[in-house]
Amino acid sequence: MGAGIDRYMVFNAGRYDAFSEASAAGRGFARSLATASAVGVGGADLVVYCLASSSPGTPVENPRQKSSWLYSSRFGPLPPCFSRATLTTIGGHSRILIGGTASIVGEESRHQVDTAAQLDETLQNLASVVAAARGTSEATWRALERLVDVRVYLTRDESAGLIRREIGERCPRADRVELVHARLCRPDLLLEIEAGAEN
């Protein structure tokens, strides 16, 4: 790793190199990336969960955030390579698969020590991704009603009650809500959310 380089930056560099080698266009892969999340877990194992399909999904970006492959070098020597969400069809139904979403606007973390404010900003980002996938300008509350599965990665277990209560109120159709303790990509982030939504 070395000075100023953390494990997430090393992971991003490896992912960038792998995509560059696999893509005939080299760095041109950026606009066809799948959704992804990367969080730290206890133990020494690398655990990868993957969804695969015989037909490609459509990558979706969040207009409130800078695309990951355009991040400045202060977040690592090579940028992360993922889309914010993927629009796809599962079992004949159009779905939006949203990768790890946090309290980031542009490329800047917001509300560094405030869990409630980070949760609100994260939910606004989730709503923005849903609206972008649908090609609409839906109100935040209406877009959040489309979420049906939610997984929250949190760094402070004592915030679980607040998070579960807010998700229950603001995402009323989310049948499955999971909370998982994890290390996140930036030390100032307190939570990150993955979600599945109906299109």
C-alpha atoms as a printed R data frame, in Angstrom:
    type eleno elety resid chain resno       x       y       z
1   ATOM     1    CA   MET     A     1   0.000   0.000   0.000
2   ATOM     2    CA   GLY     A     2   2.488   2.667   1.044
3   ATOM     3    CA   ALA     A     3   2.213   6.210   2.381
4   ATOM     4    CA   GLY     A     4  -1.133   7.878   1.675
5   ATOM     5    CA   ILE     A     5  -2.561   4.748   0.001
6   ATOM     6    CA   ASP     A     6  -5.218   2.726   1.807
7   ATOM     7    CA   ARG     A     7  -6.691  -0.685   1.046
8   ATOM     8    CA   TYR     A     8  -9.666   0.747  -0.868
9   ATOM     9    CA   MET     A     9  -7.314   2.697  -3.156
10  ATOM    10    CA   VAL     A    10  -5.346  -0.486  -3.841
11  ATOM    11    CA   PHE     A    11  -8.599  -2.335  -4.597
12  ATOM    12    CA   ASN     A    12  -9.624   0.452  -6.989
13  ATOM    13    CA   ALA     A    13  -6.275   0.298  -8.782
14  ATOM    14    CA   GLY     A    14  -6.654  -3.466  -9.266
15  ATOM    15    CA   ARG     A    15 -10.214  -3.099 -10.494
16  ATOM    16    CA   TYR     A    16  -9.172  -0.308 -12.878
17  ATOM    17    CA   ASP     A    17  -6.358  -2.420 -14.306
18  ATOM    18    CA   ALA     A    18  -8.652  -5.439 -14.728
19  ATOM    19    CA   PHE     A    19 -11.279  -3.426 -16.593
20  ATOM    20    CA   SER     A    20  -8.614  -1.751 -18.732
21  ATOM    21    CA   GLU     A    21  -7.170  -5.123 -19.766
22  ATOM    22    CA   ALA     A    22 -10.603  -6.631 -20.458
23  ATOM    23    CA   SER     A    23 -11.825  -3.676 -22.516
24  ATOM    24    CA   ALA     A    24 -10.791  -3.397 -26.151
25  ATOM    25    CA   ALA     A    25 -11.263   0.346 -25.743
26  ATOM    26    CA   GLY     A    26  -8.807   0.582 -22.841
27  ATOM    27    CA   ARG     A    27  -9.912   3.535 -20.720
28  ATOM    28    CA   GLY     A    28 -13.083   3.773 -22.817
29  ATOM    29    CA   PHE     A    29 -14.720   1.166 -20.551
30  ATOM    30    CA   ALA     A    30 -15.925   3.900 -18.204
31  ATOM    31    CA   ARG     A    31 -19.376   4.388 -19.681
32  ATOM    32    CA   SER     A    32 -20.367   0.717 -19.677
33  ATOM    33    CA   LEU     A    33 -19.521  -0.237 -16.100
34  ATOM    34    CA   ALA     A    34 -21.693  -2.363 -13.869
35  ATOM    35    CA   THR     A    35 -22.883  -1.250 -10.463
36  ATOM    36    CA   ALA     A    36 -20.621  -2.187  -7.575
37  ATOM    37    CA   SER     A    37 -20.022  -1.686  -3.872
38  ATOM    38    CA   ALA     A    38 -16.862  -2.374  -1.894
39  ATOM    39    CA   VAL     A    39 -16.885  -2.408   1.904
40  ATOM    40    CA   GLY     A    40 -14.483  -3.694   4.515
41  ATOM    41    CA   VAL     A    41 -15.476  -6.683   6.624
42  ATOM    42    CA   GLY     A    42 -13.858  -8.521   9.515
43  ATOM    43    CA   GLY     A    43 -11.321 -11.235   8.736
44  ATOM    44    CA   ALA     A    44  -8.693 -11.725   6.070
45  ATOM    45    CA   ASP     A    45 -10.874 -13.159   3.282
46  ATOM    46    CA   LEU     A    46 -11.936 -11.324   0.147
47  ATOM    47    CA   VAL     A    47 -15.644 -12.050  -0.326
48  ATOM    48    CA   VAL     A    48 -17.270 -11.208  -3.674
49  ATOM    49    CA   TYR     A    49 -20.990 -11.371  -4.453
50  ATOM    50    CA   CYS     A    50 -21.898 -11.082  -8.107
51  ATOM    51    CA   LEU     A    51 -25.082 -10.961 -10.155
52  ATOM    52    CA   ALA     A    52 -24.671 -12.067 -13.760
53  ATOM    53    CA   SER     A    53 -27.041 -11.939 -16.691
54  ATOM    54    CA   SER     A    54 -27.156 -13.150 -20.258
55  ATOM    55    CA   SER     A    55 -28.249  -9.678 -21.389
56  ATOM    56    CA   PRO     A    56 -26.531  -6.393 -20.518
57  ATOM    57    CA   GLY     A    57 -28.017  -3.879 -18.144
58  ATOM    58    CA   THR     A    58 -27.992  -0.127 -18.684
59  ATOM    59    CA   PRO     A    59 -25.644   1.861 -16.419
60  ATOM    60    CA   VAL     A    60 -27.180   4.818 -14.586
61  ATOM    61    CA   GLU     A    61 -25.382   7.800 -13.060
62  ATOM    62    CA   ASN     A    62 -26.496  10.179 -10.310
63  ATOM    63    CA   PRO     A    63 -26.706  13.817 -11.462
64  ATOM    64    CA   ARG     A    64 -25.901  14.928  -7.890
65  ATOM    65    CA   GLN     A    65 -22.568  13.087  -7.929
66  ATOM    66    CA   LYS     A    66 -19.448  13.051 -10.070
67  ATOM    67    CA   SER     A    67 -19.116   9.772 -11.980
68  ATOM    68    CA   SER     A    68 -16.712   7.491 -10.118
69  ATOM    69    CA   TRP     A    69 -14.218   7.212 -12.978
70  ATOM    70    CA   LEU     A    70 -13.872  11.032 -12.977
71  ATOM    71    CA   TYR     A    71 -12.871  11.323  -9.289
72  ATOM    72    CA   SER     A    72  -9.793  13.419  -8.612
73  ATOM    73    CA   SER     A    73  -6.507  11.781  -7.655
74  ATOM    74    CA   ARG     A    74  -6.907  12.762  -4.001
75  ATOM    75    CA   PHE     A    75  -9.135   9.678  -3.694
76  ATOM    76    CA   GLY     A    76  -6.392   7.443  -5.051
77  ATOM    77    CA   PRO     A    77  -3.967   7.168  -7.960
78  ATOM    78    CA   LEU     A    78  -6.584   5.387 -10.104
79  ATOM    79    CA   PRO     A    79 -10.317   6.068  -9.835
80  ATOM    80    CA   PRO     A    80 -12.996   3.616  -8.773
81  ATOM    81    CA   CYS     A    81 -14.774   2.030 -11.734
82  ATOM    82    CA   PHE     A    82 -18.507   1.500 -11.249
83  ATOM    83    CA   SER     A    83 -21.825   2.968 -12.255
84  ATOM    84    CA   ARG     A    84 -24.170   4.249  -9.558
85  ATOM    85    CA   ALA     A    85 -26.930   1.854 -10.650
86  ATOM    86    CA   THR     A    86 -27.890  -0.626 -13.336
87  ATOM    87    CA   LEU     A    87 -31.288  -0.737 -15.023
88  ATOM    88    CA   THR     A    88 -32.114  -4.336 -15.889
89  ATOM    89    CA   THR     A    89 -34.909  -6.873 -16.265
90  ATOM    90    CA   ILE     A    90 -35.311  -9.605 -13.638
91  ATOM    91    CA   GLY     A    91 -38.058 -12.188 -13.966
92  ATOM    92    CA   GLY     A    92 -39.778 -10.087 -16.600
93  ATOM    93    CA   HIS     A    93 -39.840  -6.982 -14.372
94  ATOM    94    CA   SER     A    94 -37.790  -3.820 -14.859
95  ATOM    95    CA   ARG     A    95 -35.542  -3.236 -11.825
96  ATOM    96    CA   ILE     A    96 -33.007  -0.650 -10.719
97  ATOM    97    CA   LEU     A    97 -30.029  -2.148  -8.867
98  ATOM    98    CA   ILE     A    98 -28.341   0.639  -6.899
99  ATOM    99    CA   GLY     A    99 -24.783   0.251  -5.664
100 ATOM   100    CA   GLY     A   100 -23.323   1.592  -2.446
101 ATOM   101    CA   THR     A   101 -24.629   5.145  -2.056
102 ATOM   102    CA   ALA     A   102 -23.431   7.556   0.600
103 ATOM   103    CA   SER     A   103 -23.549  11.170   1.749
104 ATOM   104    CA   ILE     A   104 -21.471  12.462  -1.166
105 ATOM   105    CA   VAL     A   105 -22.341  15.387  -3.428
106 ATOM   106    CA   GLY     A   106 -20.078  15.956  -6.411
107 ATOM   107    CA   GLU     A   107 -17.140  14.036  -4.976
108 ATOM   108    CA   GLU     A   108 -17.225  15.601  -1.503
109 ATOM   109    CA   SER     A   109 -18.397  13.860   1.677
110 ATOM   110    CA   ARG     A   110 -21.098  15.776   3.529
111 ATOM   111    CA   HIS     A   111 -22.113  15.970   7.224
112 ATOM   112    CA   GLN     A   112 -18.989  14.236   8.587
113 ATOM   113    CA   VAL     A   113 -20.141  13.600  12.178
114 ATOM   114    CA   ASP     A   114 -23.933  13.640  11.820
115 ATOM   115    CA   THR     A   115 -25.551  10.253  11.180
116 ATOM   116    CA   ALA     A   116 -29.059  11.668  10.672
117 ATOM   117    CA   ALA     A   117 -27.837  14.273   8.158
118 ATOM   118    CA   GLN     A   118 -25.736  11.664   6.310
119 ATOM   119    CA   LEU     A   119 -28.757   9.370   6.128
120 ATOM   120    CA   ASP     A   120 -30.902  12.178   4.716
121 ATOM   121    CA   GLU     A   121 -28.269  13.080   2.096
122 ATOM   122    CA   THR     A   122 -27.878   9.406   1.182
123 ATOM   123    CA   LEU     A   123 -31.632   9.004   0.738
124 ATOM   124    CA   GLN     A   124 -31.657  12.084  -1.508
125 ATOM   125    CA   ASN     A   125 -28.930  10.440  -3.599
126 ATOM   126    CA   LEU     A   126 -30.903   7.189  -3.802
127 ATOM   127    CA   ALA     A   127 -33.977   9.113  -4.948
128 ATOM   128    CA   SER     A   128 -31.888  10.975  -7.531
129 ATOM   129    CA   VAL     A   129 -30.572   7.689  -8.973
130 ATOM   130    CA   VAL     A   130 -34.093   6.235  -9.181
131 ATOM   131    CA   ALA     A   131 -35.350   9.365 -10.969
132 ATOM   132    CA   ALA     A   132 -32.365   9.280 -13.366
133 ATOM   133    CA   ALA     A   133 -33.004   5.607 -14.171
134 ATOM   134    CA   ARG     A   134 -36.658   6.393 -14.862
135 ATOM   135    CA   GLY     A   135 -35.898   9.561 -16.815
136 ATOM   136    CA   THR     A   136 -38.130  11.615 -14.530
137 ATOM   137    CA   SER     A   137 -37.843  14.403 -11.980
138 ATOM   138    CA   GLU     A   138 -39.880  12.673  -9.278
139 ATOM   139    CA   ALA     A   139 -40.070  14.113  -5.788
140 ATOM   140    CA   THR     A   140 -37.681  12.470  -3.328
141 ATOM   141    CA   TRP     A   141 -40.476  10.822  -1.329
142 ATOM   142    CA   ARG     A   142 -42.076   9.314  -4.442
143 ATOM   143    CA   ALA     A   143 -38.768   7.946  -5.750
144 ATOM   144    CA   LEU     A   144 -38.003   6.399  -2.330
145 ATOM   145    CA   GLU     A   145 -41.360   4.606  -2.423
146 ATOM   146    CA   ARG     A   146 -39.957   2.535  -5.324
147 ATOM   147    CA   LEU     A   147 -37.264   0.941  -3.122
148 ATOM   148    CA   VAL     A   148 -38.120  -2.680  -2.280
149 ATOM   149    CA   ASP     A   149 -34.797  -3.984  -0.877
150 ATOM   150    CA   VAL     A   150 -32.359  -1.991   1.262
151 ATOM   151    CA   ARG     A   151 -29.004  -2.965   2.737
152 ATOM   152    CA   VAL     A   152 -27.337  -0.409   5.017
153 ATOM   153    CA   TYR     A   153 -23.642  -0.636   5.837
154 ATOM   154    CA   LEU     A   154 -22.955   1.287   9.030
155 ATOM   155    CA   THR     A   155 -19.859   2.053  11.058
156 ATOM   156    CA   ARG     A   156 -21.612   2.756  14.376
157 ATOM   157    CA   ASP     A   157 -23.916   0.057  15.689
158 ATOM   158    CA   GLU     A   158 -25.577   2.524  18.077
159 ATOM   159    CA   SER     A   159 -27.104   4.332  15.090
160 ATOM   160    CA   ALA     A   160 -28.993   1.215  13.937
161 ATOM   161    CA   GLY     A   161 -32.286   2.193  15.608
162 ATOM   162    CA   LEU     A   162 -32.362   5.650  14.028
163 ATOM   163    CA   ILE     A   163 -31.474   4.258  10.609
164 ATOM   164    CA   ARG     A   164 -34.041   1.437  10.727
165 ATOM   165    CA   ARG     A   165 -36.783   3.850  11.852
166 ATOM   166    CA   GLU     A   166 -36.031   6.396   9.093
167 ATOM   167    CA   ILE     A   167 -35.812   3.728   6.392
168 ATOM   168    CA   GLY     A   168 -39.147   2.303   7.583
169 ATOM   169    CA   GLU     A   169 -40.830   5.702   7.367
170 ATOM   170    CA   ARG     A   170 -39.256   6.990   4.151
171 ATOM   171    CA   CYS     A   171 -39.043   3.714   2.184
172 ATOM   172    CA   PRO     A   172 -42.408   2.146   3.099
173 ATOM   173    CA   ARG     A   173 -42.319  -0.550   0.382
174 ATOM   174    CA   ALA     A   174 -38.901  -1.905   1.369
175 ATOM   175    CA   ASP     A   175 -39.837  -5.448   2.401
176 ATOM   176    CA   ARG     A   176 -36.290  -6.367   3.309
177 ATOM   177    CA   VAL     A   177 -34.052  -3.997   5.262
178 ATOM   178    CA   GLU     A   178 -30.643  -5.324   6.330
179 ATOM   179    CA   LEU     A   179 -28.138  -3.517   8.540
180 ATOM   180    CA   VAL     A   180 -24.519  -4.692   8.391
181 ATOM   181    CA   HIS     A   181 -21.515  -3.385  10.316
182 ATOM   182    CA   ALA     A   182 -18.687  -2.565   7.877
183 ATOM   183    CA   ARG     A   183 -15.731  -0.305   7.183
184 ATOM   184    CA   LEU     A   184 -16.491   2.169   4.418
185 ATOM   185    CA   CYS     A   185 -14.405   3.668   1.625
186 ATOM   186    CA   ARG     A   186 -13.866   6.979   3.446
187 ATOM   187    CA   PRO     A   187 -13.280   7.415   7.178
188 ATOM   188    CA   ASP     A   188 -15.729  10.341   7.363
189 ATOM   189    CA   LEU     A   189 -18.675   8.278   6.085
190 ATOM   190    CA   LEU     A   190 -20.919   6.725   8.725
191 ATOM   191    CA   LEU     A   191 -23.234   4.746   6.427
192 ATOM   192    CA   GLU     A   192 -23.704   3.546   2.877
193 ATOM   193    CA   ILE     A   193 -26.827   2.042   1.288
194 ATOM   194    CA   GLU     A   194 -27.369  -0.469  -1.515
195 ATOM   195    CA   ALA     A   195 -30.913  -0.892  -2.788
196 ATOM   196    CA   GLY     A   196 -33.164  -2.520  -5.324
197 ATOM   197    CA   ALA     A   197 -36.063  -0.543  -6.775
198 ATOM   198    CA   GLU     A   198 -39.002  -1.122  -9.076
199 ATOM   199    CA   ASN     A   199 -38.742   0.917 -12.258
